[in-house]
Amino acid sequence: VSDQTVHWGYLSRTLKPVISVRSGDVVTIETLTQHASDDRERMIDGDPGAESVFHWTATRKAVVRRGAGPMDASVFGRGAGEGFGVHICTGPVHVRGAEPGDVLEVRILDIRARPSCHPQHRGKLFGSNAAAWWGYQYHDLLTEPKKREVVTLYELQTDVAEPYAKAVYSFRWTPQTDPDGVRHETIDYPGVPVDPASVDKLYGVLAKARVPIRPHFGLLAVAPKESGLIDSVPPGYFGGNLDNWRAGKGARLFLPVSVEGALFSVGDPHASQGDGEVCGTAIECSLTGSFQLVLHKRAQIADGFLADLNHPFLDAEDAWVVQGFSFANHLAELGPQAQTQVYQKSSLDLAMRDAFRKARRYLMQAHGLDEDEALSLMSVAVDFGVTQVADGNWGVHAVIRKAIFPPQAEGEGSGTAPAPSSAPPQPLRNRKL
């Protein structure tokens, strides 16, 4: 990862690929959390890749555009890109032969945390959680001050039988002045450096709590078909900022291809997150992932569930996960102002309806159920949960446990999970970004 291999805060079909691979290749991709500036000493200093991306002085800003908004800061004056979109995305990766109508299968083979390079913390692992202004809690606080943002730094312990994260300290956000002289009253622009002398660190927080680690990537995306720059925050049919912790090691994510080459990007790495992500963020922690990218050509999947796939579909270890959103395709449904309207019009009712319809379709098409069978099963055995209420386009997912459909006797056929392409992947070649 470096300032030459990332795009910050947006997706686009016009991005130039940083690498090209064949179906079946394994790609190792380094990702950075956009919250690393919460504690620069622990999460940036001494790390050449992170220093390259986060470099920002009064004379030079390495990654100027940070978001899908105007470059001249004409709306809110926060900075180039205006912060409409916040995630540091590594990529995109061009998959040779990928065309609209195909499906890209992303096999998540491995995930590992990025260690600190600072001499005082070398080898240790850290992440940050921000209870921020876009979180569900912000207008429903009990104690004063009623509108506040609180950052909690966590240290990860991975060399134990059950890895966990432990809080180190927290601090309330105080106005920060960035190297360009802009004052930030809130966490309103990605990557604003936090001056440690300007905050009061409270140690001993969450002293009795250990957070089980479940590393995953919040953002896994192919390029949307729409023109222009697409805000990285609201997820959609292209994947994107799903924020579903089940997209971890061993899972397979299927994404419909909309542009030539697919243009796969990864970002928003998390050490752990609960369903809902109610305060606005997870434990945001820089991670490195190994992914096998397998292309399913349209002609090869014409008779299966994947043939008309128009949304992200996750095949986890013990369940199939169908992802619903308030708007299945907010970019098309909400018109020219979609990228602002989605933040105003999303609801859990809409997301639940979308997840319900997609789960029904999956059970009927992939498992051969009729509608009445699917409806009964959905009520008695399928778990619907709130994925996130932090990303503009809110999410509800349906978890369909694989135990519901036990393997059948040989020769009977199972009719369950979407099958891999009949064409074997190309020989593996390890590539690193």
C-alpha positions in Angstrom: 0.0 0.0 0.0 1.2 3.5 -0.9 0.0 6.8 -2.2 0.4 5.2 -5.7 -1.9 2.2 -5.0 -4.9 3.7 -3.2 -7.9 5.8 -4.0 -9.4 7.5 -1.0 -13.2 7.8 -0.4 -14.6 6.8 -3.8 -15.1 4.1 -6.4 -15.1 4.6 -10.1 -15.2 2.7 -13.3 -12.5 5.1 -14.7 -9.8 4.2 -12.2 -6.6 2.9 -13.7 -5.8 -0.6 -12.4 -2.7 -0.9 -10.3 -2.3 -4.6 -11.2 -3.9 -7.1 -13.6 -4.5 -10.8 -12.8 -6.1 -13.9 -14.3 -9.0 -15.9 -12.8 -7.6 -18.1 -10.1 -4.7 -15.8 -9.1 -4.0 -15.1 -5.5 -3.5 -11.5 -4.7 -2.1 -10.2 -1.4 -3.5 -6.7 -0.7 -2.4 -4.4 2.1 -5.0 -2.0 3.5 -4.9 0.9 5.8 -7.6 2.2 8.1 -8.6 5.8 7.5 -8.6 6.2 11.3 -4.8 5.6 11.8 -4.3 9.4 12.5 -6.2 8.9 15.8 -2.9 7.7 17.1 -0.2 8.4 14.6 2.6 7.1 16.8 1.1 3.7 17.1 -0.4 3.3 13.6 1.6 5.4 11.1 5.1 6.4 12.3 7.9 4.3 11.0 5.7 2.5 8.5 6.8 3.5 5.0 3.5 2.5 3.3 1.3 4.3 5.9 3.6 7.4 6.0 3.3 7.6 2.2 -0.5 7.6 2.3 -1.0 9.9 5.3 1.7 12.4 4.5 0.2 15.8 4.9 2.1 19.0 5.7 1.5 22.7 5.0 3.4 22.2 1.7 2.3 18.8 0.5 -0.6 16.4 0.8 0.3 13.0 -0.7 -3.3 11.9 -1.4 -5.1 15.1 -2.2 -8.6 13.8 -3.1 -10.3 12.3 -0.1 -13.9 11.7 -1.1 -16.2 12.0 -4.1 -17.1 15.6 -3.6 -15.7 18.8 -5.1 -12.0 19.3 -5.1 -12.2 23.0 -4.4 -13.8 22.5 -1.0 -16.6 24.8 -2.1 -19.5 23.3 -0.1 -18.2 23.0 3.5 -14.6 24.0 3.2 -13.3 20.9 4.8 -10.8 19.9 2.2 -10.3 18.5 -1.2 -13.1 15.9 -1.9 -15.2 17.3 0.9 -15.1 14.0 2.8 -18.1 12.5 1.0 -16.6 9.1 1.1 -13.9 8.2 3.7 -12.3 4.8 3.0 -8.7 4.2 1.9 -9.2 1.6 -0.8 -6.3 -0.3 -2.3 -6.6 -1.2 -5.9 -8.3 -1.6 -8.2 -7.3 -5.0 -9.4 -8.1 -5.7 -13.1 -9.3 -9.3 -13.7 -8.6 -10.4 -17.2 -11.6 -11.5 -19.2 -14.2 -10.1 -16.8 -17.2 -8.5 -18.5 -20.6 -7.2 -17.5 -22.9 -10.0 -16.7 -20.1 -12.2 -15.2 -19.7 -12.8 -11.4 -16.5 -12.3 -9.5 -15.9 -14.7 -6.6 -13.6 -13.3 -3.9 -12.2 -16.1 -1.8 -10.8 -14.6 1.4 -7.9 -16.9 2.2 -6.1 -15.1 5.0 -6.2 -11.9 7.0 -3.5 -10.6 9.3 -3.1 -7.3 11.2 -0.5 -4.8 10.3 2.0 -4.3 13.1 3.2 -1.0 14.5 6.6 0.1 13.3 7.2 2.7 16.0 10.2 1.8 18.2 8.2 1.9 21.4 5.4 -0.2 20.0 7.2 -2.3 17.4 5.3 -5.5 16.5 2.2 -4.6 18.5 -1.2 -4.4 16.9 -3.6 -1.4 17.3 -7.0 -0.2 16.1 -9.3 2.7 16.8 -13.0 3.0 17.4 -14.8 6.4 16.9 -18.2 7.1 18.4 -18.8 9.7 15.8 -21.4 12.3 14.6 -22.8 9.9 11.9 -23.4 7.2 14.5 -26.9 6.0 15.6 -26.1 7.2 19.2 -25.2 10.8 18.4 -28.7 12.4 19.0 -29.6 10.0 21.8 -27.0 10.5 24.5 -27.8 10.5 28.2 -24.9 12.4 29.7 -23.4 15.8 29.0 -22.1 17.0 26.7 -25.0 15.6 24.7 -23.3 15.9 21.4 -19.8 14.4 21.7 -17.4 12.2 19.8 -15.2 9.7 21.6 -12.3 7.8 20.2 -11.2 4.6 21.9 -7.8 3.0 21.1 -7.5 -0.8 21.3 -4.6 -3.2 21.3 -5.0 -6.6 19.7 -3.7 -9.7 21.4 -3.4 -12.4 18.7 -0.9 -14.8 20.2 -3.4 -16.4 22.5 -5.9 -19.3 22.0 -8.8 -16.9 21.7 -7.5 -13.6 20.3 -9.1 -10.4 21.7 -8.8 -6.7 21.7 -8.3 -4.7 24.9 -9.0 -0.9 25.3 -5.9 1.2 26.0 -7.4 4.6 26.4 -10.1 6.9 25.1 -10.4 10.7 24.4 -13.1 13.1 23.5 -12.6 14.7 20.1 -11.5 18.3 20.5 -11.3 20.7 17.5 -8.3 19.9 15.4 -6.6 22.2 13.0 -5.2 20.4 9.9 -1.9 21.2 8.2 -3.8 23.4 5.7 -5.1 25.5 8.5 -8.7 24.2 8.5 -10.3 23.8 11.9 -12.4 20.6 12.3 -14.9 20.8 15.1 -16.0 17.2 14.5 -14.5 14.2 12.7 -15.7 15.6 9.4 -12.8 15.0 7.0 -10.8 11.7 6.6 -7.3 11.5 7.9 -7.2 14.7 10.0 -4.1 14.4 12.2 -4.9 14.4 15.9 -2.5 16.4 18.0 -1.9 14.2 21.1 -1.3 17.3 23.2 -4.7 18.7 22.4 -6.7 15.7 23.9 -7.1 14.3 27.4 -6.5 10.6 27.3 -8.5 8.6 29.8 -6.8 5.3 30.7 -8.5 2.3 32.3 -11.6 2.4 30.1 -13.4 -0.9 29.5 -11.2 -2.4 32.1 -13.3 -5.6 32.5 -14.0 -6.1 28.8 -12.2 -8.2 26.2 -13.5 -8.0 22.7 -13.2 -11.2 20.7 -11.4 -10.5 17.4 -13.1 -11.4 14.1 -11.0 -9.6 11.4 -12.8 -8.7 8.2 -12.8 -6.1 5.5 -15.7 -3.7 5.7 -15.3 -2.7 2.0 -15.0 -5.2 -0.8 -16.1 -3.9 -4.1 -16.1 -4.1 -7.9 -16.5 -0.9 -9.8 -20.1 0.4 -10.2 -21.4 0.8 -13.7 -22.4 4.4 -13.2 -20.2 7.2 -14.4 -18.4 9.7 -12.2 -17.0 9.2 -8.7 -19.1 7.1 -6.3 -19.0 7.8 -2.6 -17.4 4.9 -0.8 -19.7 5.0 2.2 -23.1 3.7 1.0 -22.9 0.0 -0.1 -24.8 -1.3 -3.1 -25.2 -3.9 -5.8 -21.4 -3.6 -6.4 -20.6 -4.6 -2.8 -18.6 -1.7 -1.3 -18.9 -0.8 2.3 -20.9 -3.8 3.4 -19.6 -3.8 7.0 -20.6 -7.4 7.5 -18.2 -9.1 9.9 -18.9 -12.5 8.3 -16.7 -11.4 5.3 -13.7 -12.9 7.1 -11.2 -15.6 6.5 -12.6 -18.6 4.7 -15.6 -16.8 3.3 -16.5 -16.4 -0.4 -18.1 -13.2 -1.6 -19.8 -13.2 -5.0 -20.2 -9.8 -6.7 -21.9 -9.0 -10.0 -19.5 -7.6 -12.6 -20.6 -4.3 -14.2 -17.5 -3.1 -16.0 -14.7 -4.6 -18.1 -12.0 -6.1 -15.8 -14.3 -6.0 -12.7 -11.9 -3.5 -11.0 -11.8 -5.0 -7.5 -10.8 -2.8 -4.5 -10.5 -3.5 -0.8 -10.6 -1.2 2.2 -12.1 -0.3 5.6 -10.3 -3.1 7.5 -11.8 -4.1 10.8 -10.4 -6.1 13.8 -13.9 -6.6 15.1 -17.4 -5.2 14.7 -20.9 -6.0 16.1 -24.0 -6.2 14.0 -25.4 -2.7 13.7 -22.1 -0.8 14.1 -24.2 1.6 16.1 -21.7 4.2 17.1 -20.5 4.6 13.5 -17.3 2.6 13.3 -15.8 -0.8 14.2 -12.3 -1.4 15.6 -10.7 0.2 12.6 -7.4 -1.6 12.1 -5.0 -1.9 9.2 -5.0 -5.4 7.7 -3.5 -7.4 5.0 -5.6 -9.9 3.1 -4.9 -12.8 0.7 -7.7 -13.2 -1.9 -8.2 -15.7 -4.7 -10.2 -14.0 -7.5 -12.3 -16.5 -9.5 -14.2 -15.4 -12.5 -17.6 -17.0 -13.3 -18.4 -16.3 -16.9 -22.0 -15.6 -17.7 -22.4 -18.5 -20.1 -21.1 -20.9 -17.5 -23.6 -19.9 -14.8 -26.6 -19.4 -17.1 -28.7 -22.1 -15.3 -27.9 -21.4 -11.7 -28.6 -18.9 -8.9 -25.6 -16.8 -10.0 -27.0 -16.2 -13.4 -29.0 -13.1 -12.5 -27.1 -12.1 -9.3 -27.5 -8.4 -8.8 -26.3 -8.0 -5.2 -23.5 -9.2 -3.0 -23.8 -12.8 -1.8 -21.7 -14.2 0.9 -20.9 -17.9 1.4 -19.4 -18.2 4.9 -18.2 -21.3 6.7 -21.6 -22.4 8.2 -24.1 -20.1 6.5 -25.1 -18.3 3.3 -25.6 -14.6 3.9 -27.9 -12.6 1.7 -27.4 -8.9 2.0 -30.2 -6.4 1.8 -30.1 -2.6 1.7 -32.6 0.3 2.1 -32.1 0.7 -1.6 -30.9 -2.2 -3.7 -29.4 0.3 -6.1 -29.6 3.8 -4.6 -27.7 5.2 -7.6 -30.5 4.3 -9.9 -33.5 4.5 -7.6 -32.9 8.0 -6.2 -32.0 9.9 -9.3 -29.4 12.6 -9.9 -29.1 13.5 -6.2 -28.8 9.8 -5.1 -25.5 10.3 -3.3 -27.0 12.8 -0.9 -30.6 11.5 -0.9 -29.5 8.0 0.3 -28.4 9.5 3.6 -31.8 11.1 4.2 -34.2 8.4 3.0 -32.8 5.1 4.2 -34.7 3.0 6.8 -34.5 -0.4 8.4 -38.0 -1.2 7.1 -36.8 -0.7 3.5 -33.6 -2.8 4.2 -35.7 -5.6 5.8 -38.0 -5.7 2.8 -35.0 -5.9 0.4 -33.3 -8.7 2.5 -36.6 -10.6 2.6 -37.1 -10.5 -1.1 -33.5 -11.5 -1.9 -33.6 -14.4 0.7 -36.9 -15.7 -0.8 -35.4 -15.6 -4.3 -32.2 -17.4 -3.1 -34.2 -20.2 -1.4 -36.4 -20.7 -4.4 -33.7 -20.6 -7.1 -30.7 -22.2 -5.3 -32.6 -24.7 -3.2 -35.6 -25.5 -5.4 -38.3 -24.5 -2.9 -41.6 -23.1 -3.9 -42.7 -19.8 -2.5 -44.8 -21.3 0.4 -41.9 -23.5 1.4 -39.5 -20.6 1.3 -41.7 -18.4 3.4 -42.2 -21.0 6.1 -38.5 -21.7 6.3 -37.6 -18.0 6.4 -39.8 -17.5 9.5 -38.7 -20.6 11.4 -35.0 -21.0 10.5 -33.5 -17.9 8.8 -32.0 -15.2 11.1 -32.4 -11.6 9.9 -30.1 -9.1 11.5 -29.1 -5.4 11.3 -25.8 -5.2 9.4 -25.2 -1.5 9.9 -27.0 1.8 10.5 -23.9 3.8 9.8 -23.4 3.8 6.0 -26.2 5.9 4.5 -27.7 2.9 2.7 -28.6 0.9 5.8 -28.2 -2.9 5.8 -30.2 -6.0 6.9 -28.8 -9.4 6.2 -30.4 -12.9 6.2 -28.3 -15.7 7.6 -29.3 -19.1 6.2 -27.5 -21.7 8.2 -26.1 -24.6 6.1 -27.3 -27.1 8.7 -30.8 -26.5 7.4 -29.9 -28.4 4.3 -27.8 -31.4 5.4 -25.9 -33.2 2.7 -28.0 -35.8 0.9 -27.0 -39.3 0.0 -24.6 -39.6 -2.9 -26.4 -39.4 -6.2 -29.4 -37.4 -4.9 -27.8 -34.0 -5.4 -27.9 -31.2 -2.8 -29.1 -28.3 -4.9 -27.6 -25.9 -2.3 -24.7 -23.5 -2.7 -23.8 -21.8 -5.9 -21.3 -24.1 -7.6 -18.0 -22.9 -8.9 -17.5 -22.4 -12.6 -17.1 -25.6 -14.5 -13.9 -24.2 -16.0 -11.0 -24.6 -13.6 -9.2 -21.5 -12.5 -5.8 -20.7 -14.1 -2.7 -21.9 -12.2 -2.1 -19.8 -9.1 0.3 -16.9 -9.2 0.9 -15.0 -6.1 0.8 -11.2 -6.6 1.3 -8.5 -4.1 0.2 -4.9 -4.1 
